[in-house]
């Protein structure tokens, strides 16, 4: 750079450049980036090994449950319902996350914002994290539009993110997902902290799907359904059972009275 500037008669002292750019700081930053990347890869490899071992054990699990449980038919039916709910949730969430990423990519291409594929991929990944994920995905694209194209384009970019997330996440997706599969904002935030501490960046991306799996598992049992209700976004609307008209003593005496009549 110094040599290139000297061709245009711009003299810059090499000592001044070395004062502004410290190679030791650059090496420390590179080491931190590589350390974080190695941690993410290690966590991803650990999750992959866990999934492989779970798949190897899956074929013998029904036989183990049949031998270990008193009523295997009831338990296996509940387990099948649980797996179907999890598969349905993951499948629907992936489809609408992909739709969100594609719409964001198209909108940024129309506006002329740089790197639209990157921001579409980020919107796809962070759409798994409701409420918070859409805001995090919009911030870098809006800032880039502000620097690159100006304030009007930045406002249009933010409006596009808001329209896509409200339309897909609040109107279309709940019709297919069901209102009972929501998580409260506090639970989403706490799950980000917990799974991020446990599994790093991979855990933060998978925090809501993992918490959602636990919620579905808790809903499958009557003893733990109250915990699933506390994790939900809103209390379920259930009919209140009507109070009996008469006390047990009256009901006990009524057959005798009817026999006498």
N, C-alpha and C positions, 0 to 999 in steps of 0.2 A: 504493500500500500504506500509506503514511504517513497519507494522508487517510482511508482506510478504518479504520485503527486509531484515529485520533482520534475517530471516531464512537462508539467504545466506551471513550472517556476513557483511551486508552493513548497517552501522549505519548512520541514518539521524535524525537530530534534528527536533522535532515537531515545534519548534519556527521558524526554517528556512522555513519549509513547509508553515506555516501560513503567513510568510512574502511574499511568492510567490503567494499563493492562498487566496484571500480575499473573504470570504463568502458574504459580503455586495455587492460586485461587481457582484457576481453570481446572487444574488437575484434581483438586479436592471436589469441585462440583461434578466432574466426570466420575470420580470414584463413588460419590453419593448416588448418582443416577444409575450406575452399574449395580451398586448394592441393592437399590430398590427394585431394579429389574430382576436381579437374581432371586430376591425374596418373593416376587410375584410368580416367577417361574417355578420356584420350589413349592409354593402353595398350590399352584395349578397341577403340578405333578403329583402332589400328595392327594389332591381331590381325585385325580384320574385313577390312581392306584386304589383308592377307597371304592370308587365306582366299579372297577374291575372285580375286586373281591366280593362286592355285593352281588354282582351279576353271576359270579361263580356259585354263590350260596343260594341264589334265588330258586333254583330248580328243586332243592331239597327242603326248602322252607315249609311248604304245605304239609309234608310228611312229619316234620318236626312238630308243627303246631297240632296236628292230629293226635300225636302221641302225648304231647305235653298238656293239652287242655281237656277239661271235662266236657265242654260242648264245642267241639271244633267247627261244626257247621255254622253256628252263630258267629263265631270269631272270624272264620274265613269269609263269610258273607260281608261282615263289616270291613275286613281288610280289602276285599275286592272293591267295595264302594269307595274306600279311601283312595286306593290307587287310581280308580277311574276319575275321581274328583281332582287329584293332583295332575294327572295327564291332561285333563280338560283345561285346568287352569293354565298350565305351562303352554299348551298348544294355543289357546286363545290369546294369551298375553304375548306370545312370540309373533303371532299373525298381526296383531294391532301395533306392536312395537315396530315391526317391519313396515307397516303402512305409515306410521308416523315418520320413520326415517326417510322413506321415499318422498312423502309430501314435503318434508323440510328440504330435501335435496332439490326438488323441482322448484320450490319457491326461491331458494337462494340462487339457483341457476338463472331464473327469470330476473332477479334483482341484480345479478352480476357480482355477487360476493365471492371472493376467492375461496378455494378449497371447499366446495359444496359437498363433495363426497365425504370428507372428514367430518363435517358438522352433521351430515345425515347419519353417519355411523355412530357418532356420539349420541345423537337423539335416539337412535335405536337401542343402544345399550342402556342409557339412563332412563328410558321409558319404563323399565322394570321397577324403578324406584318412584312410586307415585308421589305427587305433591312437590317433593324436593327435587327430583331428578329433572323434570322439565325446566325448572328455573336454572339449575346448574348447566344444562345443555345449551340454554339460550344465551347465557352471559358472554362466552367468547365470540360467538357469531355476531351478536349485536355490537360488541366493542370493535370487532374487525370492520363491520359495515360502517360504523361511525368514523373510524380512521380512514378507511378506503374511499367511501362514497359520500360521507356527510351525514348530517342529522336526519334529513327526511328518509333516507334509505335505512338508517338505523331504526327509526320508528316503524317503518314498514316491515323490517325484519322481526322486530319484537311483536308487531301485530300478527304476523304470519305464525310465529311460534305459539302465541296465545290462541289464535283461531284453531290451529291443528290440535293442540293439547286439549282445549275445551271441547272441540267437536268430536275427536276420537276418544279421549280419555273420560269425558263426562257425559257424553250423549250416546255414542255408538257402542263403546265397549261395555258399559253396564247392561245393555240390553242382551248381550250374549253371555257376559260373565255372571250376572246375578248380583243383586245388591248385598247379599249375605256374605260375599267373599271379600269385602273391603276391610282395610286395616285403619285404625285411627292414626292421626298424624303423630301423636306421641310415640306410639308403638313403632312407626316407621323410623323415626329419629333414633329411638333407643336401639332398634335392630341394626341400623347403620353403625352405631358405636360398638355394639357387641360383636357383630360379625366382622367388622373392620379390625377390631382388636384380635379376634380369634384367627382370621384367615387373611388379613391384609387387604390389598386392593381387590382381590378376587372376592373376598367375603363381602365387601361393600357393594359390589355389583350384584351379587347373589343374595344380599341380605333379605330383601322382600320376598323372593320366591321361597327361600328357606323358612322364613317366618310364616309364610302362607301355608306351607306344608304342615308345619306344627299346628297351625290353627285348624286346618282340615282334619288332622288326626285327633285333635281335642274335640271337635264337633261330632266325631263318629261314636263317642261314648257318652252315655247320659251322666256319668259321674264327673266328667271333665268338661261338659259343655258350658258350664258357667265361666270357665277360664276363656273359652273361645268367644263368649259374649263380651267379656271385658276387653279382649283384643280387637274387637270389631269397631268399625267406624261409627255405627249408630246402633242403638238397642233395637232388637227385633220386636216387631209388633205382633204379639200373640194374644189370642182371646183369653180373657180372665174367666176362669171357671165360676159358674153361678153358685151362690151359697145355698146349702140345703134348706128347705123350708121348715124342717122340724128336727128336733134333736134326736140322738140315738135312742133315748128312753121312749120317746113317742113312737119311733119306728119299730121298736121292739114290742110295744104294746098293741100296735095296729093289727097284726095278724090275729091276735086273740080276740080283739073286738070284732073283726070281720067274721071270725068263726062263730062268735055268739050270735051275731046278726043272722 
